[in-house]
């Protein structure tokens, strides 16, 4: 049965949800507070990375976060504050930082990441899209023995779960990257990972959706919701009621505010990440994570992107220069011949990731309000899980069985 669906949030999760919903014959309207040309979906590292099988909520994360709490240029900066939602989130997050949780989370991360890789391939080839998308793997570059040991553990878990990954020494890294000098004692190589240029995919997908009749309402906030029993009857935009059959909440960290308006509790925080683009030739050919600094390096179509840091703080538009410099200086440390000018640094931008309380996304229906589907909380893997999430959203609304177990992602799960 065809439904009239409103998607609140026009990032990559919202667009992918729209793609699969129209394939099922539904009518779709996307509502976003922005002009749909900026944010995390445009400035991320572009990875599709099933090799990232360890969730953010892992042993040592909070301990490291506390050590870095008073250093605003650290890779993970958690701004201390007295706020009930933040305190509930930090309690649940800390409770999730166990080895048992890591092991239990691997199928959830792996299933959705592999599904998303397959679906992105299908979208590209079935629609003759031209966006940049390569399958060169991902390097994890290390400067210390401790980091090498950590990566060796992750590689072991990846291999156990059927992924193609291995450890490399310095000479083997040079064989993979012969045209660039790298200061690293070794690292890991996840051949299973892939990368893309996010802005190209977003542009092609938006144009495709427009041609298929999807309506876009830009620069618009949803003021409130009118409820009847356990369903949303109308949304209010500029005090005008608009009715839909179903509602998808895919507004990243702002999803929490939408849920609060209808009495649905969601443990979610905003995590700001920064990125900058170097247009000059860098000779970097393979994407890499700089392990100690948690920075990402991605050779995209016509430029190289340097991104990273996690700043968990109230949503704001402040660009902290010390955090931008930390990314740039780290990249130049690993790639000694690299130059990232002050002009490039001054043009750095940012996006907000949605950080769940256990490192897994929230995808599914609410028990309290029956005609919403929540799709957020992907942490640092929103791009990596985007197409799969869109397919799951469509499955929920179309009342179809999903190809993977969705119980991992329930917004109603207990912490």
Secondary structure, 3 states (H helix, E strand, C coil): CCCEEEEECCCHHHHHHHHHHHHCCCEEEEECCCCCCCCHHHHCCCEECCCCCCCCCCCCHHHHHHHHCCCCCCCEEECCCCCHHHHHHHHHHHHHCCHHHHHHHHHHHHHHHHHHHHHHHHHHHHCCCCCCEECCCEEEEECCHHHHHHHHHHHHHHHHCCCCEEEEEHHHHHHHCCCCCCCCCEEEEECCCEEECHHHHHHHHHHHHHHCCCEEECCCCCCEEEEECCEEEEEEECCEEECCCEEEECCHHHHHHHHHHCCCCCCEEEEEEEEEEECCCCCCCCEEEECCCCEEEEEECCEEEEEEEEEECCCCCCCCHHHHHHHHHHHHHHCCCCCCCHHHHHCCEEEEEEEECCCCCEEEECCCCCCEEEEECCCCCCCCCHHHHHHHHHHHHHCCCCCCCCHHHCCCCCC
